Amino acid sequence: MGAVRYTLRAPRQAEGAGEARYVEVALNVPQLETLTYRAPLPLAERLAPGLRVWVPLGGRKATGYVVSAPSGRLPAGLDPKSLKDIIEPLEDEPLLGPGLLGLTRWISSYYCCGWGEALRAALPGVPERKEQSRLRLTEAGRREAALEAAGLGLPGMEAAGSLRARLLVGLRKGPRSEDSLASSFGRGARAELERLVRAGLAERAVEEKQGAGAVKIRVARLASPPSPEEMEKLRKRAPRQAAVLEILSGAPEGKASLRGLESRLPNARAACAALAKRGQVALEDEVVPAGAPSAGEGEETQLPPPPALSPGQRDAFESVAADLRGGKFSVTLLHGVTGSGKTEVYLRLAEEAARAGKGSLILVPEIGLTPQFLGRVRARFGERIACMHSGYPERHRDQEWRRIWSGEAAVVVGTRSAVFAPVRNLGFIAVDEEHDPSYKQEEAPRYHARDTAVMRAQKLGVPIVLGSATPSVESYFNAKQGRYRLKELPARPGGRPLPGVRVVDLRREQGKDAKSPLLLSAGLAQAVRERLSKGEQSLLFLNRRGFSSILLCRDCGAAVECANCSAPLTFHRERGGRLRCHLCDADARPPERCPSCGSGRVGYFGLGTERVEEAARARFPGARLVRMDRDTVKKAGDYDRVLASVRRGEADILIGTQMVAKGHDFPKLTLVGVVLADVGLHLPDFRASERTFQILTQVAGRAGRADLAGEAVIQTFRPEHYAVACAQAHDYAAFYAREIAARERAGYPPFRRLARLRFEAKDEEAAVRAGEWSRRFLEKQGARGAGAEVELLGPAPAPLERVRGVWRRHMLLKARSSGRLGETVRALMGAFNQEKSLRSVQLVVDVDPQNLL
C-alpha cells in the first residue's frame, strides 16, 4: 500500500517569530466554539483545513483541528497579544477532506454539539495525542514503598491503614493515572493519593499519549509434522488435536490464528495447548500487517456464484445504478421482506461502482456485522474490503482507517462510525436495517448515522439505498411523500414462502402447564418437539437477560432496587446467584429479608433467558442447547463461535436476546418461538409499538431461510394489539397505517421535529431546579403547550430517574421546523452555560432522540 504519512511528531517549539497568520481551530470540548490561534511563518504555510495540530488550551495542551485557511487578517474584536501560537502540525497532510469537514459542520449545527466533537468522531480509531496526568513516586516515596513492601513501614504511617501501603507498593511498578489507581484500589484511593502528594511521597507528572502500536494476534504454527501412524493413533485418542494438525498441515505456512481455528473447531484452543506441550505446535504472537483482515475474518468463504436477480431486485438495481453512473444524488428505500435479497442488491451496486472506479460504503447495525456477512462481501471484492467496527481494538481500527484513507480499500463495511470512512471517490452508500436504533449515537456527538449518511450522499451527489424489512415510520413516510424512491421486494427468491406465524394468547394458557405456564405454552413445546424429531433447529427468543427480572416482597410489594439506579435488580443464577443492575453493572447478594419492611417473604418474579434455558432443559432432555446474550458473549470471538456452532448444526435449540434476531441465516432453523412478545410494548416511549412490530417481524424471519419451510409461534398477553396482529400477518402496510395516524394525532415524528433535554446532577434538587429554570427560559423564547410553534412538554422525572448515582429530569421540545427547533435549543444551551447557579448540572441535548427512557 502507499505510504500514509500521519505519524505523530515529537513536540517542538513554533517556528519563526516574524509575521503571523491566524487560523480557526476546533477542539474536542463539549459545546466549545472554534478558537483563533496564531501561526508564525513558515509554520503557517504547512497548515490547511482538515489538518490536526497540537495547541495550548488553558493550562494544558490538546489536539485541535484546523477548519480555516491561514489568513493575515485578525478577526474583529481580538487582541493579537491574547492569542496563543500553534505548537506544531501532527501530520504532513490533512486527514479530513472538504467533504468530511462540511459534513461534521452540519452535524455540529443540526445536533447542537461542538464542531470539535464531531471532527473527533469522524476519525474513529485514529490515535489522538493527549496529555495525561499520572502519579509517580518521589525519591522519598520510593524509599517508603520499599519499606512497605518489606513490611517495615515508618512509624506513624500505620494510622493511614493498609490502603496507603498498597498504593505505595502499586506505584513502585511505574507511573499510573489517578483513574486507574482509583479503579484498582477502590473507595478512598483518591483522597489517600492526595495525602501522598501533600506528604511529598508522590508527584503528578504530565505525559503525552500518542496512540497504540502494532496489532498482534495469537497463532498456532505446525512445529513437528506427525507421521501417518501418529495421526492414526491421535484420531482415536484425541480427535480434536488430530483435526487441528490436519488444518495446520493444509494452511499456508502451516499456521492459523487461534480465533480462526476456534471458529472452525470448538475447543481448538485447548487442543492447541496440549499439542504445544508435546512440541508439535508452537503458539506465537504475530504482528498483523496493515491491511490484513482481522483474525477470524479472513478465512476463505466458499459461496455459490451470485444468484440471478429477481424482477424486483433487477428493477431496484437498475434504478440506482442509473443514478450511480450519472453521478446523481437519490435516496431509495428498499423495502423487502426478510430473506428477499436486499444484500445482493447492495453488492451488485458496489460492483457497479467498482467498475466505474468508485468506492462504496455499506453500513450495518452492530449485531448485523457477522463473519458470514463479511465473508460474503470479501468473496466479491477480496482484500479491497475494509471493515470498521467500534468493537475492534484501537490499533486495528487505526490500520483499517489507513487502508481506506490511502485508497487501498475501496469497499468499506462497518457500523455506525463507518459513516465517516474516508473512501476515495465514494460513489455509492447503503444502510442495511435502516430502522435499527443502534445507528443513533447515545454519547456526544449524538448523530444518527442513517441521516448523516443521507446528508453525506447529498453533499457528494451520489445515490444511497436504505434497506429494511421493517422501515422506520419516518423513512416510509418520506417515501410516501415522494422525497425518497420506494422499491419493494414482497417475496423471497425462488418462491420460498415466508414463515407461517401462530399467536398464542397467554391469558388462556395460564395454569395449563404446571412446570412453566408462562414460558413454553403447549403449542410452542409441541412445535419444538417436532423439530427435534426431524433434526431441525429451533430458536427461543426473549429480549431480557437473567433468570428473574425482579425480586419482590410478598407483604409490602417493594422491589429490591439498585443503590445507584432507579431500576430493579435482576437475579442471575449462573453468576453465583447474584443480583445485577443492567444499567451500572453493580451486583449484590440477594437479601433474605425485604430491605423495606423486614419480611422474609421475598420472591422472584419475571423471567429472562436463563430461566428460559432452564425450562427448555427440563422439557427437552437430551437436546443440545446454546444460549446467546450479553452474559454468555463476553469477549472477542464468543459471538462468532456461537453462531458458527449453530450453523454447523451443533445445537438443537438456540436461546437468545435481540442479538440473534436479525442478520443471520441458519439453514436448518425452521422454528422461532417468541417467549413473550410484550416485553417492550408498554415502555413509556412513542416508538414502543413500532419497535415491537419490528423485532417480532425480524425474529420470525429467521425461520425457513433455506429450503426447509419455517414457522413462528408468538406468545403474548396482547394478541389484539396491532403491532402483534400485523407481525403475524407480515403486513407492514397495515401497521404503518395505524402507526402514522397515531403519530399525527399525538404530534410526534415525522409530523414534528423532536429534541430531548435532560438535566443530570448528583443532587436531585439541583436537577429539579435546572428543569424549572429551563422551562421559564424557554417560555420566554415562545415555547408553549400544544399548538405553539415550539411545543414544550415537561420538565418531569425521566422514566429512568436515577442512573449510576445521577438524578435525571427531562423535557421534550417539538417543532415543525428543524431550523426553529435548533435556534431554540442553542439559545437555551448558551444561557444555561452562563448561569452560575446551574454549574453542578449537566444539560444533555438529544436531537431526533431514539430513546426516551
URJOHU-V831916 format. One record per pair of residues at least 12 apart in sequence whose ideal C-beta (glycine too) atoms are under 6 Angstrom apart, sorted by sequence separation. I is the first residue (numbers start at 1). GAP is how many residues later the second one is. D is the distance in whole Angstrom. If there is no record, write none. Layout:
i: [I	I]
gap: [GAP	GAP]
d: [D	D]
This chain:
i: [25	320	388	509	569	680	700	759	798	52	53	22	23	104	386	613	628	778	795	51	104	23	346	434	565	567	626	722	795	49	148	386	404	405	407	504	794	20	21	37	49	104	316	386	404	550	565	609	47	226	404	431	504	562	565	647	649	677	793	20	148	149	369	564	609	646	775	825	148	549	19	100	243	431	564	17	18	21	47	145	386	416	548	790	791	16	23	144	145	244	429	546	547	562	771	16	163	167	384	626	790	14	16	44	222	384	385	386	387	388	389	546	547	15	145	244	384	390	624	629	672	15	56	164	244	313	317	324	429	624	625	626	627	628	629	672	14	163	316	320	324	623	241	381	388	419	623	672	693	697	39	55	240	317	321	672	692	696	222	313	434	628	671	34	53	54	221	241	263	347	388	416	419	435	571	669	670	54	137	221	241	419	426	434	661	670	689	693	790	27	260	427	429	430	431	432	433	435	53	54	219	259	260	377	435	574	662	27	259	435	573	616	661	677	51	52	219	220	257	558	661	670	678	771	25	26	36	136	260	667	676	677	678	217	218	556	665	670	671	672	673	674	675	678	767	25	26	134	553	556	36	555	613	693	767	23	24	46	51	134	612	764	781	24	50	555	23	38	48	50	369	553	555	609	760	761	781	23	37	38	39	554	677	760	21	22	37	366	553	554	690	758	759	21	50	359	360	361	362	552	22	49	220	758	551	552	800	65	756	757	777	799	224	363	550	224	548	550	756	144	549	223	548	755	223	549	140	141	361	754	140	141	220	221	350	547	138	361	546	686	752	753	220	545	547	612	359	544	545	546	547	63	137	138	219	359	368	753	63	359	755	135	219	358	359	542	747	360	361	362	363	364	365	753	770	135	136	216	217	358	61	542	755	14	60	133	134	216	217	365	770	366	540	133	134	214	215	365	297	301	353	766	131	132	353	766	12	303	131	132	297	217	301	130	349	761	761	129	8	32	759	760	31	30	127	346	545	6	545	758	5	28	6	26	27	28	26	756	532	28	755	26	519	756	525	520	519	516	520	324	324	290	290	291	543	538	539	540	543	684	532	8	331	342	329	329	539	334	338	537	329	337	536	537	330	331	332	333	334	538	539	540	541	542	327	536	540	544	335	543	333	324	531	323	531	333	320	527	320	333	340	524	333	340	341	331	332	333	334	335	336	339	332	541	539	685	316	312	215	215	212	212	310	527	524	521	501	499	8	499	499	506	507	499	500	501	502	503	504	506	499	499	505	503	473	583	584	470	503	470	501	498	566	566	565	565	564	564	435	476	473	125	371	125	126	124	125	477	126	474	125	474	1	367	124	370	368	367	122	121	117	118	117	113	113	111	111	111	107	107	296	106	103	102	338	339	263	259	263	262	263	4	446	448	4	2	1	1	440	437	112	112	112	112	111]
gap: [12	12	12	12	12	12	12	12	12	13	13	14	14	14	14	14	14	14	14	15	15	16	16	16	16	16	16	16	16	17	17	17	17	17	17	17	17	18	18	18	18	18	18	18	18	18	18	18	19	19	19	19	19	19	19	19	19	19	19	20	20	20	20	20	20	20	20	20	21	21	22	22	22	22	22	23	23	23	23	23	23	23	23	23	23	24	24	24	24	24	24	24	24	24	24	25	25	25	25	25	25	26	26	26	26	26	26	26	26	26	26	26	26	27	27	27	27	27	27	27	27	28	28	28	28	28	28	28	28	28	28	28	28	28	28	28	29	29	29	29	29	29	30	30	30	30	30	30	30	30	31	31	31	31	31	31	31	31	32	32	32	32	32	33	33	33	33	33	33	33	33	33	33	33	33	33	33	34	34	34	34	34	34	34	34	34	34	34	34	35	35	35	35	35	35	35	35	35	36	36	36	36	36	36	36	36	36	37	37	37	37	37	37	37	38	38	38	38	38	38	38	38	38	38	39	39	39	39	39	39	39	39	39	40	40	40	40	40	40	40	40	40	40	40	40	41	41	41	41	41	42	42	42	42	42	43	43	43	43	43	43	43	43	44	44	44	45	45	46	46	46	46	46	46	46	46	46	47	47	47	47	47	47	48	49	49	49	49	49	49	49	50	50	51	51	51	51	51	51	51	52	52	52	52	53	53	53	54	54	54	54	54	55	55	55	56	56	56	56	57	57	58	58	58	59	59	60	60	60	60	61	61	61	61	61	61	62	62	62	62	62	62	63	63	63	63	64	64	64	64	64	65	65	65	65	65	65	65	66	66	66	67	67	67	67	67	67	68	68	68	68	68	68	68	68	69	69	69	69	69	70	70	70	71	71	71	71	71	71	71	71	72	72	73	73	73	73	73	74	74	74	74	75	75	75	75	76	76	77	77	77	78	78	79	79	79	80	81	82	82	82	82	83	84	84	84	84	85	86	86	87	88	89	89	89	89	90	90	91	92	92	93	93	93	94	95	96	99	99	103	104	109	112	112	114	115	115	115	115	115	120	121	123	125	128	129	130	131	131	131	132	132	132	132	133	133	133	133	133	133	133	133	133	133	134	134	135	135	136	136	138	139	139	140	140	142	143	144	145	146	149	149	151	152	152	153	153	153	153	153	153	153	155	158	163	167	171	177	180	181	182	183	183	186	189	194	199	201	202	204	205	209	210	211	211	211	211	211	211	211	212	213	214	216	217	220	220	224	225	227	227	232	235	236	237	238	240	241	259	260	266	269	269	272	272	273	273	273	275	275	276	276	290	292	293	293	295	296	298	324	327	327	328	331	332	334	335	336	338	340	344	349	353	357	363	366	377	378	378	379	381	398	400	400	402	404	405	407	410	413	713	714	733	735	736]
d: [5	5	6	5	6	6	4	5	5	6	6	6	6	4	5	5	5	6	5	5	5	5	6	5	6	5	6	5	4	6	4	5	5	5	4	5	3	5	5	6	6	5	6	5	6	5	5	6	5	6	6	5	5	4	6	6	6	6	4	5	5	5	6	5	5	6	6	6	6	5	5	5	6	5	6	6	6	4	5	4	3	6	4	6	4	4	6	6	6	6	5	4	5	6	3	5	6	6	6	4	5	5	6	4	4	5	5	5	5	3	5	5	4	6	5	5	6	6	5	6	6	5	5	6	6	5	6	6	5	5	5	5	5	4	5	5	6	5	5	6	6	4	5	5	4	5	5	6	4	5	6	5	4	5	5	5	4	4	4	5	4	5	6	6	5	4	6	6	5	6	6	4	5	5	6	6	6	5	5	4	6	5	6	5	6	6	5	5	5	6	6	5	4	5	5	5	6	6	5	6	5	4	5	6	6	6	4	5	4	4	6	6	5	5	6	4	5	6	4	4	4	5	6	4	4	5	6	4	5	4	6	4	5	5	5	5	5	5	6	4	5	4	6	6	4	6	5	4	4	4	6	6	5	5	5	5	5	6	5	5	5	4	6	4	3	4	6	5	5	4	6	6	5	6	5	6	6	5	6	5	5	4	6	5	4	6	5	5	6	6	6	6	5	6	6	4	5	5	5	6	6	6	5	5	6	5	5	4	6	5	6	5	6	6	5	5	4	5	6	6	3	6	5	5	4	6	6	4	6	6	6	5	5	5	6	6	6	6	4	5	4	5	6	5	4	6	4	5	6	6	5	5	6	5	6	6	6	5	5	6	6	5	5	5	5	6	6	5	5	5	5	5	5	5	5	6	5	5	6	3	5	5	5	4	5	5	6	6	6	4	4	5	6	6	6	5	4	5	6	3	4	5	5	5	4	5	6	5	6	5	5	4	5	5	5	6	4	5	6	5	5	5	5	6	2	4	5	4	6	4	5	4	6	4	4	6	4	4	6	4	5	6	6	4	6	6	4	4	6	6	6	4	6	5	5	5	5	5	5	5	6	6	6	4	6	5	6	5	5	5	5	5	5	4	5	5	5	5	4	4	5	5	5	4	6	5	6	6	5	5	6	5	6	4	5	6	5	5	6	4	4	5	5	6	5	4	4	5	5	5	3	5	6	5	6	5	4	5	4	5	5	4	5	6	5	6	6	6	5	4	5	5	6	4	5	5	5	5	5	5	5	5	5	5	6	5	5	4	5	5	4	5	4	4	6	5	5	5	6	6	6	6	5	2	6	6	5	4	6	6	5	5	6	5	4	6	4	6	4	5	5	5	5	5	4	6	6	5	6	5	6	6	5	6	3	5	5	5	6	6	5	5	5	6	5	5	5	4	4	5	5	6	5	6	5]
